[in-house]
Amino acid sequence: MSREIFRKTELKLYAETFSRLVLVRKGATPEDVKALTATKEWQEASRGQRDGICRRIKDMARAMLIETGYSREIVYRNIP
């Protein structure tokens, strides 16, 4: 990949939003974060790039939730 689509700070913001969303809505995905999917970068990204972005957001959200005290088992059950 020649350049990242989103900066790390942007991904962190989307991961924080996603981590809050997954706490209240079972089965939520990063694609449910409207701030993410409304961006021009997201709309122009290929399917493979979108999948990679979603993986990074999930990884970051898991780490955030575990760091704040949520059970690792529960976090991985809710964010597969």
C-alpha positions, 0 to 999 in steps of 0.5 A: 500500500503506497499510503495509509487512507486514514491517519492513526489519530483518525483510526483511534477516533473511529475505534473509540466510537466503535467501542462505545457502539459495540457496548450498546449494540450486539453485532455492531461492525466498524461499518456502522460508524457513520462518521467513518462511512461518510468520508470520501476516503472510505467511499473511494477505498477498495473492498480490500482496503475497507476490510483492512481498515475494519480489522485495524479499528476492531483491533484498536477497539479491543485493546481500548476496552481491555485496557479500561477493564473489560474482560478479555473473553467478553471483548473477544466474544463481542468483537470477533 
